[in-house]
């Protein structure tokens, strides 16, 4: 906030709600029911008071700036006839109590869902700004009306003073309605979160909030988040989208994650999405989908580097540099002949240290460890443990390379068995 | 010879645990869920005690009340399940958002106390049933508390739910022991056809007690949360409704067999009992040792079952209302309130039983009183919530459903208040 000479006052929403407003002569004007704020700004200014008129019991909006005094009593400036207007919101405004108080918000700093116990405002130059959200026990006690007694008890018994647990509005993303997400989209705070945190938050939200939050994300973030989400939640999120949007997001996901997800979806929906996807990606996914999930074929991805033995290290490097962005696996290069027979393997490290003109056939390790396409995941886990590799090639009965299993994907498949 | 026998055994065992059987079993478990579990937990130690007393003191005269009770249970549980499916939120969540912090705060304190009282009576049930098998409560209660703790903290919810569903099967023991009492079906049939209401205080109190133990406050929170946890959508709602109906019917079938068994054995022989343990003991000479053992085993199962669900459900409910971290996937320090509340419930629940000279009957009595007092509040909140268009959209109650449900809630409120008045003024 800007530095100024005026006294700055912090006010809580709970202290304002239900308060009586009087005019300069002390005649009652009404009672505070709610406040409206302009949510588009970094710290939303309070625009109006929703009040129940003392005269006829109707509700009106009354401009905040028409209050002369806030401390102690709420006193207005001399009332003008056009001070009151019907309770309709202007663009960008919302009722702060109705949409925020007692509702859930996402704390993007702590990557957690919180429940709003109170809102804290700062009064500066006659304007009231929403600056903090109170999520602590102390705030709850203030609402309940037990702040005094419990504070006394804590001080007397434990010599401990309870403090407010405030989150700056900067780090708060309201999620209770799709409108709220749209209004704040200019500064969508959810984008500050790591996709894994975002996935956790999405799992904790209720079904409507989930869908609203997910829709507010850009395609890339949505895909990254979806990869980290629990399969059951993945399905429900995708089911809420139309096929065009769904296929855009799924295309952005890694091949194996996309395959798993499509395998979980209802058949007709999965087919609809596949039709919308780019041809070659859809083709890869379809091939992978044909394998049962608990076998090597169901775990593998086809998004990796395969080279012929004649290629030089330099050429390979060039290709990797060009295409690595879209690959699931870049740490191993597999050397195959024209019929896809697996001849050897080398790691990215070996490639980097090799001189560029050497052929891959000279660099590769021919002591290959691979699994059959029908191998069960438990056996594969044993192999991973034994050989300590990041990825395992998958071959058919003729030693033709079919795909690669990433350690990460195997871990997800066997994790339920490991317990916690 | 011996080898032959072990071979046969192995064959049988494999047939039983073989892959095929497990597959069909898991399929079966996937179809049923929250409704059945909730209803069966409801036949807990307190419930079994009340049913035994009802049968042994008033014979078959209370049996017919189970029919309106089933109806009321279905109506109320259906509302909860519908709210869970449509809003995707738990009941305490909705109450907090709609009725504000203050009401929620006090409601949660009361709910905590009544659920603690219920938990104590579950562990008392464990102690009583194990004593029938000759095990001291100083052994059975700590062990069962440890089992409860281990199940919930170490197992994940999915596997725990399966264990719970499996536990429901053991309620069959009451049905079997019911048949062992050699009931007179004609007399039972006519008790349903010609329902009687007796206007003496004892009978009425007992009737209210049977209703009160079948429709409990905590169930509404638990059912709605488990519906939400299952991630059911509005399209699947038909299944959820079936689940609720099957659950509500089963719970009352079990209640029927308990009341009936006690009526045809204990009541007809003029035996007075004080507890479910007495009932099991008194059954031995009348219906045979097996009936007695089955009865005791049923009590043990019911008590353990409810003791594992009540504390965790309470912790979830309260944390949800206040926005505290509540997940078994977090570490203790990440969710201190959740684990704190959970531990408090288990340790107080089991610990109080072990204290010598604890006035158990008084504690359970007061927990029943609080139950009765809080139930109307929760039911009224539920009806206000389910008719809120902002929450339920097009899934609010229709006019017929509203008349039926307000009538049900009105009657239940009246009965709860009556019980409260009896409780407070008859002592």
Interface residues (C-beta under 8 A of the other chain):
Chain A: X101 X102 X103 X104 X112 X113 X114 X115 X116 X117 X135 X140 X143 X144 X145 X146 X204 X206 X207 X208 X209 X210 X232 X233 X236 X419 X420
Chain B: X87 X88 X89 X93 X96 X97 X100 X101 X102 X105 X106 X154 X156 X228 X231 X233 X322 X323 X325 X327 X329
